[in-house]
């Protein structure tokens, strides 16, 4: 709501961080959205400079902000008044490991990306195998890989998070959205491609 946006937009970064850290579960959506709005562009710019890849920079921004919010909720950010420094440090750490994660993703993709439509969720795969296969191919690479690792490799979110270098919470969000896009695509209600959504996504 405009009033809520005005309220959160007027507070300092550290006040936002403290509200997220101290608020009951589900009560700080506006603060989380505002924190994401303020810092995601900065993290994305940092990612573009150091990863030299727009998609990887978009992923970095989403992963860093999701991890930051999870840490705030868990009370694991010791100095909320330095939330900007925390986010920058997290960005550096995750960007530094980005190339190692990319190599791991490439190995997983080589192993699983050619898997047949049989891996799709049964409620989808039973509809139209060629259509499902086409919709799977239309998913962004990371989204498709999360679906493959979930339904073909039978891996839980924490294991997938380790494989892809993201948080378990990020895996669950990616999987939920990917399955929704896949279902819409198969049912003819949309496209499975997520490129236009990635940049605007938030936790």
N, C-alpha and C positions, 0 to 999 in steps of 0.2 A: 504494500500500500504506500502511496506517496508520503503520508505522514511518517510512517516507519522508516522509509528510505531517507527522509530528511533528518530524522533523529539519528540514525546510524551514520549518515554521511557527515554529520557535524562533530562526531567524537573523534578523539585521537586514536592512533594505531594501537597504543598500549591499552587504552580503555576498551577497544573492541576485543583485544586478546583476553583481557580480564573478564569481560562479560561471557565470552565463550568458555573460558576455563571455569567460571563460577556458576554458570547457569544450569538449571535442570535440563536433562536430556530432552531434545526437541523444542526447547524454548529459545534457541539462539540462531534460528535459521537466517534472520535478517542480518545479524552480525557476521555470520559465516559468509553470506553472500557478499557483504560489503568488504570483508577482508580479501575475499577472492577477487573482487572487482579492482581493488587497489593494487594488489601485488602480482596477480597473474600476468599482466602485461610486462612487468619488470622481469619476472622470471623467464617469460617467453623470449624477451630481448636477450637476456643473458644466454639462454639456450641457443639462440640463433648465432650468437657470436662464437660460442665455444663448441657447439656441436655441428654447426654449419648445415643444418637440415631443419626445414620448417616443421615437418611432422614430428621430429624428435623434440623440437623446442616446445611444440604444443603439448606433447606427452609430458615433458619435464614440468611445465607449468601446472598441469592438472595433478601430477603425482606429488609435487612439492607442497602444493596447497592442501591437498587431501591429507598428506602426512602431518602437516602443521596443525590442521584442525583436529586430527585424531590425537596428537600429542597434547594439545591444549585441553581437550575434553578429559584426557586421562591425568591431567595435572603434572605432565612431564616436562613442561616448559618452565624452567626455574625462574627466569626473569622476563615476565610478560612485557615489561617496559622496554625490552630490547627485541621485540618481535621481528622487527625489520632485519636485525643482524642474524636472528635465528633462521629466518627464511633464506637470507643470502647464503649462510653457511650450509644449510640443507641443499640449496641449489648447487653449490660448489661440489658438495659430496656426491650428489646424485649425477651431476654432469660428468664428474671424474670417472664414475663407474659406468657411464653410459656406453662407452665403446665395448667394455667387457660384456655388458648386458646385450648389446647388439650382436656380438658374436654368438652368444648363447641363443638368442632368438633365431639367428640364421640357422644354427644347428638344429633347433627344434622345428623350424619351418621346413627344412630339408627332409626331416624325418616324418612329419605329420601332414604337410600341406597337400599332398597328393591323395590323402585318404578319401575314400568314396563317401557318398551321401549317407551311408549306413551309420555314420557317427552322429548325425543330427538328432536332436531331441525327438523321441518317438512320436509325439503329438504333431510334429512338423514333417518328419521323414516319411510318414505313412501317406502323405498327400500326393505328391508328384515328384518323383526322384529327380528327373532332369531339372525341374524348376528349383528344387531345393539346392541342387548342386550349383546352379547358376547364382542363386542368392548367396550361397556360402562364398563363392568366388568374389562377389560384389562387396563383401564386408571388408573393412580396413584390415590390414594384415594382422595387427595386434588383436583386434576384436575376433577375427577368425581363429587365430591361434588359441585364444582363451577358450573359445567354444570347442575346438578340437581337443585341447588338453583336458577339458572337463568331461566331454562325452565319449571320447575315444580312448584317451590315456587314463581316464577315471581318476584324475588328480583333484585333490581338494584345494580350496582357495589358498591356504598358506603355502603349499608346495608350488602352485602356479606363481604365486607372488615372488617366491625365491627364484624361480626359473626366469621370470621376466624382469626382476629388479624393481618391483612396485610393492605397495602395501596390500595385505589381504583385503582391506576395504576397497581399494581401487579395483582389484580383481572382481569383486562382487558387483560393483557398479558397472564395470565394462561388460561382464557376462550378462547382467540383467538387461542392459541396453542393447547388446548385440542380439540376444535372443528375441527381444521385442522387434528389432529391425528385421531380423530373419523371418519371423512369423508374418509381419506386415508384408514383406516382399513376396513370400510364398502365397499369401492370400490375395495378392494383387492390390494391396492397399498402400504401397509405397515402395521405396528402394532400400536395399540393405546397406548402401553406401553411407558412411558416417563422416566423410571428410568435412562437410559443411557444418556438422554439429560439434566436431571435436573442439574447435577453437572457442566456442561459446559454452562448452560444458563446464559444469562446476560440481563439486561433491554434494 
